[in-house]
């Protein structure tokens, strides 16, 4: 592949990659809805409706973002990408350490089972905190 081909495909991929990600997210919501239907017997229309609304909102945001962009500067440089990679690595290791310590505490307190609600709360708080901090890191 020549340099000219790489430049041409780079522009195309930079433009269409966000739409591919949005489409894959909607396909994931659709697949999750069908899996819930097959395993539980009831089709979750709210998941499909939420995925469709999120797809439309994200598509509109991406169209506006691409229309407003007038220069060829990338979204992030090497330093920002390196800092985000380090942050995600540290955040995942710290969350695993917290889970390990929590498991040890529950074991020492002689619990035979852990309520699944605690795991869901930890999982969603991890995603929420990491997402907000990643937005802050990306803007700096």
C-alpha positions as CSV (number, residue, x, y, z in Angstrom):
1,X,0.0,0.0,0.0
2,X,1.5,3.3,-1.1
3,X,1.5,6.5,0.9
4,X,-1.2,8.0,-1.4
5,X,-3.5,5.0,-0.8
6,X,-2.9,5.3,2.9
7,X,-3.8,9.0,2.9
8,X,-6.9,8.3,0.8
9,X,-8.1,5.5,3.0
10,X,-7.2,7.4,6.1
11,X,-9.6,10.2,5.2
12,X,-12.4,7.8,4.4
13,X,-11.9,5.8,7.6
14,X,-11.7,9.0,9.7
15,X,-15.1,10.0,8.3
16,X,-17.0,6.7,8.5
17,X,-15.5,5.0,11.6
18,X,-17.9,6.8,14.0
19,X,-20.9,5.8,11.9
20,X,-19.6,2.2,12.0
21,X,-19.3,2.3,15.8
22,X,-22.9,3.7,16.1
23,X,-24.2,1.0,13.8
24,X,-22.5,-1.7,15.8
25,X,-23.9,-0.3,19.0
26,X,-27.4,-0.5,17.5
27,X,-26.8,-4.0,16.3
28,X,-25.7,-4.9,19.9
29,X,-28.9,-3.5,21.3
30,X,-30.9,-5.5,18.7
31,X,-28.9,-8.7,19.4
32,X,-29.4,-8.2,23.1
33,X,-33.1,-7.7,22.6
34,X,-33.4,-10.9,20.6
35,X,-31.3,-12.8,23.2
36,X,-33.5,-11.6,26.0
37,X,-36.5,-12.7,23.9
38,X,-35.1,-16.2,23.3
39,X,-34.1,-16.7,27.0
40,X,-36.9,-15.0,28.8
41,X,-39.8,-15.3,26.3
42,X,-40.7,-11.6,26.4
43,X,-39.3,-9.1,23.8
44,X,-37.9,-6.0,25.6
45,X,-39.2,-3.2,23.3
46,X,-37.8,-0.5,25.6
47,X,-34.3,-1.7,24.9
48,X,-34.8,-1.6,21.2
49,X,-36.5,1.8,21.4
50,X,-33.7,3.1,23.6
51,X,-31.0,1.8,21.2
52,X,-32.8,3.4,18.3
53,X,-33.1,6.8,20.0
54,X,-29.5,6.6,21.0
55,X,-28.5,5.8,17.5
56,X,-30.4,8.7,16.1
57,X,-29.0,11.1,18.7
58,X,-25.4,9.9,18.2
59,X,-25.8,10.1,14.4
60,X,-27.1,13.7,14.6
61,X,-24.2,14.7,16.9
62,X,-21.7,13.1,14.6
63,X,-23.1,14.8,11.5
64,X,-23.0,18.2,13.3
65,X,-19.5,17.5,14.5
66,X,-18.2,16.6,11.0
67,X,-20.0,19.7,9.4
68,X,-18.3,22.0,11.9
69,X,-14.9,20.6,11.5
70,X,-12.9,22.8,9.1
71,X,-9.3,21.8,9.6
72,X,-7.3,18.6,9.3
73,X,-6.1,18.4,12.8
74,X,-6.6,15.1,14.6
75,X,-8.9,14.8,17.6
76,X,-6.0,13.8,19.8
77,X,-2.2,13.8,19.6
78,X,0.2,11.1,20.8
79,X,0.5,12.5,24.3
80,X,-3.3,12.4,24.8
81,X,-3.6,8.9,23.4
82,X,-0.7,7.8,25.6
83,X,-2.3,9.4,28.7
84,X,-5.7,7.8,28.0
85,X,-4.1,4.4,27.5
86,X,-2.3,4.7,30.8
87,X,-5.5,5.9,32.6
88,X,-7.5,3.0,31.2
89,X,-4.8,0.6,32.3
90,X,-4.6,2.0,35.8
91,X,-8.4,2.3,36.2
92,X,-8.9,-1.4,35.2
93,X,-6.2,-2.6,37.5
94,X,-7.5,-0.5,40.4
95,X,-11.0,-1.8,39.9
96,X,-9.8,-5.4,39.8
97,X,-7.9,-4.7,43.1
98,X,-11.0,-3.2,44.7
99,X,-13.0,-6.3,43.6
100,X,-10.3,-8.6,45.1
101,X,-10.3,-6.7,48.4
102,X,-14.1,-6.7,48.5
103,X,-14.1,-10.5,47.9
104,X,-11.6,-10.9,50.6
105,X,-13.7,-8.9,53.0
106,X,-16.8,-10.9,52.2
107,X,-14.9,-14.1,52.7
108,X,-13.6,-13.0,56.1
109,X,-17.1,-12.0,57.1
110,X,-18.1,-15.6,56.2
111,X,-20.6,-14.7,53.5
112,X,-21.5,-17.6,51.3
113,X,-22.8,-15.4,48.5
114,X,-22.5,-11.8,47.3
115,X,-25.7,-9.9,46.3
116,X,-25.6,-9.3,42.6
117,X,-26.8,-5.7,43.2
118,X,-23.4,-4.8,44.6
119,X,-21.6,-6.1,41.5
120,X,-24.0,-4.2,39.2
121,X,-23.5,-1.0,41.2
122,X,-19.7,-1.4,41.1
123,X,-19.8,-2.2,37.4
124,X,-21.9,0.8,36.4
125,X,-20.0,3.2,38.7
126,X,-16.7,2.0,37.1
127,X,-18.1,2.7,33.6
128,X,-19.5,6.1,34.7
129,X,-16.4,7.3,36.5
130,X,-14.0,6.1,33.8
131,X,-16.1,7.7,31.0
132,X,-16.2,11.1,32.7
133,X,-12.5,11.1,33.5
134,X,-11.7,10.0,29.9
135,X,-13.7,13.0,28.6
136,X,-11.7,15.3,30.9
137,X,-8.4,13.8,29.9
138,X,-9.3,14.0,26.2
139,X,-10.1,17.7,26.5
140,X,-6.8,18.6,28.1
